[in-house]
Amino acid sequence: MPAKSKAQQKAAGAALSVKRGDTKKSELKGASRSMEKSMSEKELEDLASTQRKGKPEHAEDRS
């Protein structure tokens, strides 16, 4: 599943870094913290590897 925004892609990258042991869990904030808990390494890899070109900084709120 591709990331819908640059912010989502960056958060996935941060969570993936923790899953791989490159970053301390205590350094995560907000969305990246919940992503790290609820998503597998493969799911995070898919989100983090999304191309940023053409993506909005933040996804549109649809609520």
Residue frames as a rotation matrix with the C-alpha (Angstrom) as fourth column:
MET 1
0.588 0.809 0.000 0.00
0.809 -0.588 0.000 0.00
0.000 0.000 -1.000 0.00
PRO 2
-0.287 -0.739 0.609 1.59
0.705 -0.594 -0.388 3.28
0.649 0.317 0.692 -1.02
ALA 3
-0.537 0.034 -0.843 1.79
0.684 -0.568 -0.458 6.26
-0.494 -0.822 0.282 1.31
LYS 4
0.389 0.785 0.482 -0.78
0.917 -0.378 -0.125 9.00
0.083 0.491 -0.867 0.65
SER 5
0.959 -0.098 0.266 1.44
-0.104 -0.994 0.011 11.86
0.263 -0.038 -0.964 1.81
LYS 6
0.071 -0.996 0.054 5.03
-0.179 -0.066 -0.982 12.81
0.981 0.060 -0.183 2.54
ALA 7
-0.125 -0.078 0.989 4.27
-0.961 -0.237 -0.141 12.92
0.246 -0.968 -0.046 6.26
GLN 8
0.805 0.469 0.362 2.92
-0.538 0.835 0.116 9.35
-0.248 -0.288 0.925 6.22
GLN 9
0.749 -0.589 -0.304 5.98
0.116 0.567 -0.815 8.17
0.653 0.575 0.493 4.31
LYS 10
-0.170 -0.836 0.521 8.34
-0.480 -0.392 -0.785 9.84
0.861 -0.384 -0.335 6.79
ALA 11
0.177 0.322 0.930 6.47
-0.981 0.138 0.139 8.38
-0.084 -0.937 0.340 9.79
ALA 12
0.983 0.179 -0.048 6.69
-0.185 0.968 -0.169 4.90
0.016 0.175 0.984 8.28
GLY 13
0.375 -0.920 -0.113 10.42
0.016 0.128 -0.992 5.36
0.927 0.370 0.062 7.76
ALA 14
-0.239 -0.422 0.874 10.91
-0.833 -0.373 -0.408 6.34
0.498 -0.826 -0.263 11.39
ALA 15
0.538 0.520 0.663 8.88
-0.782 0.602 0.161 3.35
-0.315 -0.606 0.731 12.62
LEU 16
0.920 -0.242 -0.309 10.81
0.005 0.794 -0.608 1.03
0.393 0.558 0.731 10.31
SER 17
0.021 -0.962 0.271 14.08
-0.410 -0.255 -0.876 2.34
0.912 -0.093 -0.400 11.73
VAL 18
-0.090 0.032 0.995 12.95
-0.993 0.073 -0.092 1.28
-0.075 -0.997 0.025 15.22
LYS 19
0.870 0.463 0.168 11.79
-0.443 0.885 -0.146 -2.15
-0.216 0.053 0.975 14.01
ARG 20
0.709 -0.656 -0.259 15.24
0.126 0.479 -0.869 -2.71
0.694 0.584 0.422 12.54
GLY 21
0.648 -0.422 -0.634 16.98
0.747 0.191 0.637 -1.54
-0.148 -0.886 0.439 15.72
ASP 22
-0.187 -0.749 0.636 18.60
0.808 -0.486 -0.334 1.54
0.559 0.451 0.696 14.21
THR 23
-0.431 0.171 0.886 16.68
-0.333 -0.943 0.020 4.02
0.838 -0.286 0.464 16.40
LYS 24
-0.985 0.103 -0.137 15.46
0.164 0.331 -0.929 3.92
-0.051 -0.938 -0.343 20.00
LYS 25
-0.291 0.956 0.030 11.73
0.847 0.243 0.473 3.40
0.445 0.163 -0.880 20.53
SER 26
0.054 0.284 -0.957 11.69
0.826 -0.552 -0.117 6.36
-0.561 -0.784 -0.265 22.92
GLU 27
-0.797 -0.427 -0.428 12.54
0.123 -0.808 0.576 8.71
-0.592 0.406 0.696 20.04
LEU 28
-0.707 0.588 0.393 9.25
0.572 0.148 0.807 8.00
0.417 0.795 -0.441 18.22
LYS 29
-0.781 0.533 -0.324 6.32
-0.142 -0.658 -0.740 10.41
-0.608 -0.532 0.590 18.46
GLY 30
-0.171 0.839 -0.517 2.73
-0.813 -0.416 -0.406 10.48
-0.556 0.351 0.753 17.21
ALA 31
0.691 0.585 -0.424 1.83
-0.718 0.487 -0.498 8.43
-0.084 0.648 0.757 14.16
SER 32
0.010 -0.767 -0.642 5.19
-0.644 0.487 -0.591 6.71
0.765 0.419 -0.489 13.87
ARG 33
-0.719 -0.234 0.654 4.80
-0.686 0.385 -0.617 5.31
-0.108 -0.893 -0.437 17.40
SER 34
0.164 0.863 0.478 1.43
-0.598 0.473 -0.648 3.72
-0.785 -0.179 0.593 16.64
MET 35
0.630 -0.018 -0.776 2.67
-0.728 0.334 -0.599 2.49
0.270 0.943 0.197 13.24
GLU 36
-0.434 -0.893 -0.119 5.61
-0.751 0.432 -0.500 0.74
0.498 -0.128 -0.858 14.90
LYS 37
-0.608 0.258 0.750 3.25
-0.570 0.516 -0.640 -1.10
-0.553 -0.817 -0.167 17.25
SER 38
0.219 0.932 0.289 0.56
-0.376 0.354 -0.856 -2.07
-0.900 0.079 0.428 14.75
MET 39
0.809 0.095 -0.580 2.36
-0.588 0.093 -0.804 -2.75
-0.022 0.991 0.132 11.46
SER 40
0.735 -0.580 0.352 4.76
0.498 0.814 0.300 -5.44
-0.460 -0.045 0.887 10.30
GLU 41
-0.160 -0.896 -0.414 8.22
0.079 -0.430 0.899 -4.62
-0.984 0.111 0.140 8.97
LYS 42
-0.640 -0.029 0.768 7.05
0.736 0.264 0.623 -5.49
-0.220 0.964 -0.148 5.44
GLU 43
0.438 0.875 0.208 4.05
0.896 -0.442 -0.028 -3.12
0.068 0.199 -0.978 5.66
LEU 44
0.627 -0.285 -0.725 6.28
0.161 -0.863 0.479 -0.31
-0.762 -0.418 -0.495 6.94
GLU 45
-0.490 -0.850 0.192 8.80
0.316 0.032 0.948 -1.00
-0.812 0.526 0.253 4.19
ASP 46
-0.242 0.495 0.834 6.06
0.969 0.080 0.234 -0.65
0.049 0.865 -0.499 1.56
LEU 47
0.800 0.578 -0.159 4.92
0.594 -0.801 0.078 2.69
-0.082 -0.157 -0.984 2.99
ALA 48
0.434 -0.707 -0.559 8.43
0.068 -0.593 0.803 4.04
-0.898 -0.386 -0.209 3.51
SER 49
-0.523 -0.721 0.455 9.57
0.475 0.196 0.858 3.16
-0.707 0.665 0.239 0.00
THR 50
0.492 0.783 0.380 6.80
0.807 -0.247 -0.536 5.16
-0.326 0.571 -0.754 -1.69
GLN 51
-0.460 -0.616 0.639 8.07
0.817 -0.576 0.033 7.87
0.347 0.537 0.769 -4.04
ARG 52
-0.307 0.295 -0.905 7.55
0.635 -0.644 -0.426 11.36
-0.709 -0.705 0.010 -2.58
LYS 53
-0.983 -0.132 -0.131 7.33
-0.002 -0.697 0.717 13.18
-0.186 0.705 0.685 -5.90
GLY 54
-0.608 0.793 0.050 3.81
-0.153 -0.178 0.972 14.50
0.779 0.583 0.230 -6.44
LYS 55
-0.115 0.554 -0.825 2.61
0.859 0.472 0.197 13.67
0.499 -0.686 -0.530 -2.92
PRO 56
0.513 0.308 0.801 1.08
-0.115 -0.900 0.420 16.37
0.851 -0.307 -0.426 -0.73
GLU 57
-0.547 -0.717 0.432 2.89
-0.513 -0.120 -0.850 17.20
0.661 -0.687 -0.302 2.53
HIS 58
-0.796 0.397 0.457 -0.17
-0.296 0.404 -0.866 16.00
-0.528 -0.824 -0.204 4.47
ALA 59
-0.801 0.572 0.179 -3.09
0.544 0.568 0.618 13.87
0.252 0.592 -0.766 3.31
GLU 60
-0.531 0.713 0.458 -6.50
-0.483 -0.699 0.527 15.50
0.696 0.059 0.716 3.05
ASP 61
-0.908 0.302 0.291 -8.71
-0.164 0.382 -0.909 14.88
-0.385 -0.874 -0.297 6.09
ARG 62
-0.740 0.631 -0.233 -11.81
-0.129 0.208 0.970 13.05
0.661 0.747 -0.072 4.90
SER 63
-0.639 0.520 -0.566 -13.85
0.769 0.455 -0.449 13.17
0.024 -0.723 -0.691 8.11
